[in-house]
Amino acid sequence: MLGALGLLRSKTAFVYGFKTERDHIMNFTKADTFAQSIVLEKSMGPNPLKLCEELLYGSQIPAGSVMLDLGSGTGLTSALMAREYGFTVYAADLWSEPGDNMRFFESLGLTNHQIVPLKADANALPFATEFFDAVVSVDSYNYFGRDPQYLGSCLLPLVKHGGTLLFAIAGMVRDCHDNLPACLTASWTPEQLEYMHDMSWWRNNLSQTAGVEIVDMHEMSCTAEAWHDWICCDNEYAQGDRKAVEAGALEYLNTIAVELRRS
Ligand SMILES: C[S@@+](CC[C@H](N)C(=O)[O-])C[C@H]1O[C@@H](n2cnc3c(N)ncnc32)[C@H](O)[C@@H]1O
C-alpha cells in the first residue's frame, strides 16, 4: 500500500508538477512530516494535509493566532496547523469524537494548550463573537455552507474584524447536474453530487453576505494528487470513490480555494 502510494505520488508529480496558481512548486514540506500510515488511516477524503498546506501557502497568518478548524474530521489538519504553523487550534467537528481526536493529538506530542477538540454543529457554534483570528475549513464547507445565509448568520460573527477565512471546497470545474457524466455517477448519486458546485456558483453564494470581502478564489493545484492519495486508502469510502476517479472523474472535479476577509 505504502509503495503504491509512493509510486502514484511520483507519477502525479511528473504529470501535474504541483504548481500553485501563484506559480510556486509545492513540496509539501509540512504535510509530508506526517507518516503515510497516519494519512492512510485518518483521511476522510482527498489528502487534507496537502489541501491545507496549499491553502495556507502565502497567507500571512502569524504563529500564535487562534484558529477555528471547521469540520476538522479526524483532526489531521488541526494537528498540522498546531504543530507546523504554531497556531492555537479549535478543532470543531460534528461526526468525530473529540476524545479520539485528543488521543491522536497527544500521540503527536500536542497538548490541550495547543489544540482543543470539540463536537459542534457548524450551524450552532459555541463561541464568543469575534473570538477567532482566522478560520480554516478543508473539504467540509459544502456540507453546511451551501445555504447562502450560513456565512453571515453562523460563522462570520465569530471572526475578528480583519480576520481571514480560508476554505478548500470540493467542487466541479463546471456545474453539470443536468447532464451528469457516467464517470461521476459511477460512485455518487445525483443527491450526493448536489454538494459539489463550480466557482461561479460559490462566488454567487458567498457574495450575498455583507461585511466580508472575497479576496481570492482559485482552483487548487494539488487536487489530482490529493485524490490519488485518497483512493490509496484502505477503507470502503475511498474504494467506492476509486471507481469514479478511474473512470475519469478528475476531468470534472476540482478543489476551490476561497480566501475571505471580514471587514
Ligand atoms: C469529508 S469530511 C472532511 C474532514 C476533514 N476536514 C478532512 O479533510 O479530513 C467532512 C467533515 O465535515 C463535518 N461536518 C459535516 N457537517 C457538519 C456540521 N453541520 N457541523 C460540523 N461539521 C460538519 C463532518 O463531521 C466531517 O468530519
The ligand as a MOL file (V3000), in Angstrom:
LIG
                    3D

  0  0  0     0  0            999 V3000
M  V30 BEGIN CTAB
M  V30 COUNTS 27 29 0 0 0
M  V30 BEGIN ATOM
M  V30 1 C -15.1450 14.9000 4.1900 0
M  V30 2 S -15.0230 15.1800 5.9060 0 CHG=1
M  V30 3 C -13.5800 16.2080 5.9650 0
M  V30 4 C -12.9310 16.1920 7.3120 0
M  V30 5 C -11.5940 16.9250 7.4040 0
M  V30 6 N -11.7360 18.3610 7.2310 0
M  V30 7 C -10.6230 16.3680 6.4170 0
M  V30 8 O -10.4210 16.9990 5.3770 0
M  V30 9 O -10.0820 15.2990 6.6810 0 CHG=-1
M  V30 10 C -16.3580 16.3130 6.2150 0
M  V30 11 C -16.4640 16.7020 7.6750 0
M  V30 12 O -17.4980 17.6840 7.7700 0
M  V30 13 C -18.0700 17.5530 9.0490 0
M  V30 14 N -19.3970 18.1560 9.0670 0
M  V30 15 C -20.4430 17.9120 8.2420 0
M  V30 16 N -21.4980 18.6460 8.6240 0
M  V30 17 C -21.1020 19.3740 9.7040 0
M  V30 18 C -21.7500 20.3080 10.5430 0
M  V30 19 N -23.0270 20.6700 10.3510 0
M  V30 20 N -21.0310 20.8440 11.5560 0
M  V30 21 C -19.7400 20.4960 11.7650 0
M  V30 22 N -19.0750 19.6090 10.9980 0
M  V30 23 C -19.7540 19.0510 9.9870 0
M  V30 24 C -18.1350 16.0670 9.3030 0
M  V30 25 O -18.1930 15.8090 10.6900 0
M  V30 26 C -16.8560 15.5620 8.6180 0
M  V30 27 O -15.8360 15.3330 9.5430 0
M  V30 END ATOM
M  V30 BEGIN BOND
M  V30 1 1 1 2
M  V30 2 1 2 3
M  V30 3 1 2 10
M  V30 4 1 3 4
M  V30 5 1 4 5
M  V30 6 1 5 6
M  V30 7 1 5 7
M  V30 8 2 7 8
M  V30 9 1 7 9
M  V30 10 1 10 11
M  V30 11 1 11 12
M  V30 12 1 11 26
M  V30 13 1 12 13
M  V30 14 1 13 14
M  V30 15 1 13 24
M  V30 16 1 14 15
M  V30 17 1 14 23
M  V30 18 2 15 16
M  V30 19 1 16 17
M  V30 20 1 17 18
M  V30 21 2 17 23
M  V30 22 1 18 19
M  V30 23 2 18 20
M  V30 24 1 20 21
M  V30 25 2 21 22
M  V30 26 1 22 23
M  V30 27 1 24 25
M  V30 28 1 24 26
M  V30 29 1 26 27
M  V30 END BOND
M  V30 END CTAB
M  END
